Amino acid sequence: MTPPAALPPLVSVDGVQKTYLGRQGGAIQAVASATLAVRKGEFVSLLGPSGCGKSTLLMMVAGLEPVTAGSIALNGTPVTGPRRDIGIIFQDATLLPWKSALENVLFPVRILKLPVDKYIDRARELLRMVGLSGFETKKPAELSGGMRQRVAICRALVHDPDILLMDEPFSALDAITRDQMNVALSEILETYHKTVIFVTHSIREAAFLSDRVLVMGGRPSTIILDMEMPFARPRRFDIEETAEFTAVCRTLRLSIEDAHADAGASRGPRAAGSRVE
């Protein structure tokens, strides 16, 4: 397989800005400027504290938010709205409560008017890979939070999109379940080799999962660090016990703290809730 670094960008973000109109008519700039390139097969994390613009940038890549300035392209084609070749996983699983796990996975297939019979085996295999064999007929209310998010991952992958966008999908889970989900996601991607942009405020999660980590800081936000992860794949959690992993996490943490220090000089004390794990 050609390494991601040798391939042309699959996702190109060039000078993107995002400004919202406030309730009083004033402008609120969420993203000051973002330029990045993601190559086919890369796992890239957007890391930063809550409110720094990570999710806004991700939704612009998804075509769910228009850009105020700049441009976004997938495979050289401008993003002007939602696309079939993108799968999205949100913080909440957002499953249909009246449908079974299997039917929730197949929901995009029906929406896209694809032949369902050709995707049933794929849906069952995805559920098996995330440890949900035997739960195909269960409704969301009968599943734990971690199980529901596993179904959401399968749903995003079932129609075989080129790109997977993940907006803090494990943030609401307990620490043990979150670790299990990180391993499950890694195993799925070793099989299906998707291009992933992953939003998180967890430094260790970003370092464990990613090929590259982009740190976002400031408000309005910018990308302040683009760092390659030096860890071979496949990965297991024993890498977190190494000095190299600790050093990487320290570098990421310091870049965020420096950005806060710079912002605090003009904004005052850090806002409550701006926690970074």
N, C-alpha and C positions, 0 to 999 in steps of 0.2 A: 504494500500500500504506500502511495506517495505521502510523505509527511506533510501535515497541514502547513508548515512554514514554507513549503515549496510551491504551494498552490496559490492561484489568484484569489482575491477576496470573494467570498460568497455574499457577505453583508458589508456594505460600505455606508458609513455615516460620516457626512462631511459638513462641518461647521453648523451643526444643528442647534437651534435655539427654540425655547418654548416660553411664551408669555401668556398668562391668563389675565382676564379683566376682573378686577376685584369688585366686591359688592358696592363700593362707593365710587366705582368708575375708574379707579387707579389701576395701573398695570402691575402685575406680580410676575416677576421673571423666575421660573422654576429651573430652567436649564440655560446657563449663560452661553456655553459653547461646548459642543461634543464632537470629536472627530475620532473615529476608530474603524478598524477593519477586522472582520472575523472570517477566517478561511474554512473551507469545507472540512468537517470532521473535528473542528476545535470545540472545546468546552471553555467558554469565557464567562467569568463571573464579574458582575458589577457589584462592588463592595462599598458600603458606606453606612452611616447612621440613618435612622428613620428621618424622612423629610428632606433628604439631600438630592432628590430628583431621579433616583435609580428607576423606580417604577414608571415614572413619566417617560423617561427615555425608552424603556422597554415597550411601552404602549405605542410610542411613535414608530418603533421598528415593526411592531405588529400591524400597523396601519389603523389602529383604533383611536389614535390621537393625531391630528394634523400638526405638522411642524409650523412654527412661526417664521423661521428662516433656516437656510441650509437645505440639505437633501439627504435622502436615504434611498439606497438601491439594493435590490436582491438580484444577484447574477446579472447586474448591469441594467435591470429594469426598475424604474422609479416606483417606490411604494406610495400608492395613492389611496389605499383602503385595505380592508381585510383580504387575505389571500389563502387559497387552498393549500399551498405548500408550506404553511406555518401551522404548528400545533402550539396551543397556549395552555399553561397550567397556572391557576391563580392561587392566592393564599388559602382560599376556601375551596373545597372540592366541588361545590356547586353541582351536585348530582341531582337528578330528577327523583324525588322521593317515592314516586309510585312505580318506578321501573326497577328491575333487578340489576345486579352488578353487570351481568353480561349485556343487558339491553342498554345500560348507561354507556358501556364501552362502545357499543355499536351505534350510538346516537349520531355521531358525525357522519357515519356512512349513510344513514337514512337522510340526513339533512342535505348531503352532497349528491343524493340520488344515485349512489353507487350500488352495484348488485350485492345485496346483503349476504347471499349464500357464499360469495367468494371471500368474505371477510370473517365469517364465523370462526373458522379454525384459527385465524390469526388472533382474533379477540380472546379465544380460549387459551392460546399459547402465551399471550401477554399476561393474562391473569395467573397462569401457572408460574411464570417467571417471577412474579411479585408475591408468590406464596398464597394465592387465593384460589387454588384448585379446591373444588367442593363448596365454594361460596358463590358460584355463578348465579344462583337463583335468589340470593339474599337481597333484601331491600336495604337502602342506605341506613335506615334506623336500626338495622340488625348488625351493623358493622361499626367497629371502633373508628376513631378519627384517623389513625394510621392506615387502616384498611380502606377507608373512603378516599384517602389521598392516593393510595396505590391504584384504585379504580380510575381516578382522574388522570394519572400518568398513562395508564393503558388506553384511555379514551383519546388522549392527545396523540398517541402513536398509531392508533389502529388504521388510519387512512394513509399511513406511510409518508408524512410530511418531510420535507428536506430539513427544516429548521424547527427546533423546539425552544420555545420561550417560557421561562419559569420565573414567576414573580413570588419570591419568598414562600415556596410551597410547603415548607416544613416548619415554619416559624411558630405555628400554634401547637406543635406536638411536644410531648415531654422529651427529655434528653435521650433516653434509651431508645424510644421509637424513632426519634430523629436520626440517630446513628444508624439504626437498621434501615431507614429509608435511604440514607446516603449510600450504603453498601448496595441496596437493591437497585438504585438508579445507576450506579457504576456498572453493575452486572448487565443491566438491560442495554446500556450504551456500548458495552463491549461486543454485544451481539448485533445491534442495529446501527451503530456508527453514525449517529445523528450529529448535526451541528447544534450546539446549545449555547444560549445566552441565559444566564442564571443570576437572578437578583437575590442578594442576601445581605444581612447586617452581621453575620457570624464570620469572623476571621478564620477560625479553624475549619468551618464548613467550606469556605471558598478555597482555602489552601488544599484541602483534601480532595475536592472534586475536580478542580480546574486544571486546564493547560496554561491559562493565563488569567491573572486577576487584574481588573481595572478598578482603581480606587477613585471614588467620586467624593469631592469635598467642597465646602463652601456653599453659600446660598445667595444668589443663584449658583448652581453647581457647575463644575468643570471636572474633567478627568485629570487627576494630579499624579497618577502613577500607573504604568503598564508593566506588569511584572510576570515573567514566565515562571512556572512552577517546575522545579528540578527533579520531580519524583517520577519514576518509571511506572508504567501500568502493566498489569492490574495492581490496584492499591488495596491494602487492608489497613485496619486502624493501628497496627503496630508502628506505622510510620510516624504517628503522632508522638511516639515516645523518643524519637531521634532528635539529636541536637540540630540537624539540618532543618527539620520541620519547625522546631522552636524558633530558629533564627529567621526563617521565612515569615512566620507569624509576627515576630517582633518588628521586622521591617514594615509589614503592612500596618501594624498598629501605630508605629511612629509616624507614618505618612498621614494617617487620619488625625492623630493628635496634633501634628504640625498644622494641618489645615484648620482644625478647630482653634488653635492658638492665633492663627492669622485672622480668622473670621471674628474671633472674640475681641480682637483689638478694635474692631469697628462696630460690632454688634452688642458687646457686653457679654455677660455670663452665658454659658451654654444653656440652651433651652432644656427643660425637663423632658425626658423621654428620648433624648438623643443617644441612647445607649448603643455601644458596639461590643459584642461578645469577644 
